Amino acid sequence: MEEVLAIIREDLQRVEEEFRRRLKSRVPLITQIAEHLVKSGGKRLRPAFLILSAKLCGYDGDAHIPLAGAIEFIHTATLLHDDVIDNAEVRRGNPSANTLWGNEASVLVGDFLFSRSFSMMVEVGDMRVLEIVAQATTHLAEGETLELVKTADLETTEEENLELIVQKTASLISAATRVGAVLGGAPPEQEEALAEYGLQVGIAFQLVDDCLDYAGQAEALGKGVGVDLREGKVTLPLIHTLKNCTQEERRRIRDVVLAEELDQRGLGQVLDLVQKYGGISYTMGRAREYVERGKEVLSLFPPSTEREALLSLADYVLKRRY
């Protein structure tokens, strides 16, 4: 991962500088919360996907910097809103913004980041880019709402879960890689290939994230294990387990998921069943399939440093903190 980021280190530094410049507001609380989010870190994967895709397609201008920043602002806004919806207390190992400043301020600063991201895109002045990102943000909102509707729904199918992942996570990563292609003036087949790469790798990214909630280390995750379960999120490791377990075990899982409060005993029971029925290994296997599909479409591009970096980023998605 470090080798990949080294290729675009200067560009990523410029994106960080853009963050800080664009976060300034006449309202001090907005700046305070926004700077807290930036200091909380993050791998900046979405900006990296956009920058590498643009360079892969021969782009040598400067518009990729504010556009990479806009994509990250949108992602950060969704995290703010997610934490409010989920009553989260921790984000990336630090107290979440809603814990420190309250739900109202978090929602409003999320709105500020959304609006700021679109003003940055308007300044670039590419209607095609605006169209791509606007469509992705619509998918994000639909995905968030679908996730709310499916809370604690043990009848959720793998297909329904995939639809949610595409909308809530993969759509923005796909938008980032497509925007890079548009900046580089890529022909339609290459633009579609990069969008497909982003979509497939984005799906894998979320599947790995869902595995980490069951099998990761709390210190590495920056949050407790089992958070998704506590929030009633029925993800693929659990879907696979529910599909293969006995009726008695299914009833036990239902009791745990529907309980007013998830205790350590209930969490341990579900974790044991997920391990017993291979929920994590099944989900990781599916993630590998999506990564391979994503890497395969990059064969449309000639060998280059940027193509190798995108291939490595896809592999990193499978290996992160697992």
Secondary structure, 3 states (H helix, E strand, C coil): CHHHHHHCHHHHHHHHHHHHHHCCCCCHHHHHHHHHHHHCCCCCHHHHHHHHHHHHCCCCCCCHHHHHHHHHHHHHHHHHHHHHHHCCCEECCEECHHHHHCHHHHHHHHHHHHHHHHHHHHHHCCHHHHHHHHHHHHHHHHHHHHHHHCCCCCCCCHHHHHHHHHHHHHHHHHHHHHHHHHHCCCCHHHHHHHHHHHHHHHHHHHHHHHHHHHHCCHHHHCCCCCHHHHCCCCCHHHHHHHHHCCHHHHHHHHHHHHCCCCCHHHHHHHHHHHHHCCHHHHHHHHHHHHHHHHHHHHHHCCCCHHHHHHHHHHHHHHHCCC
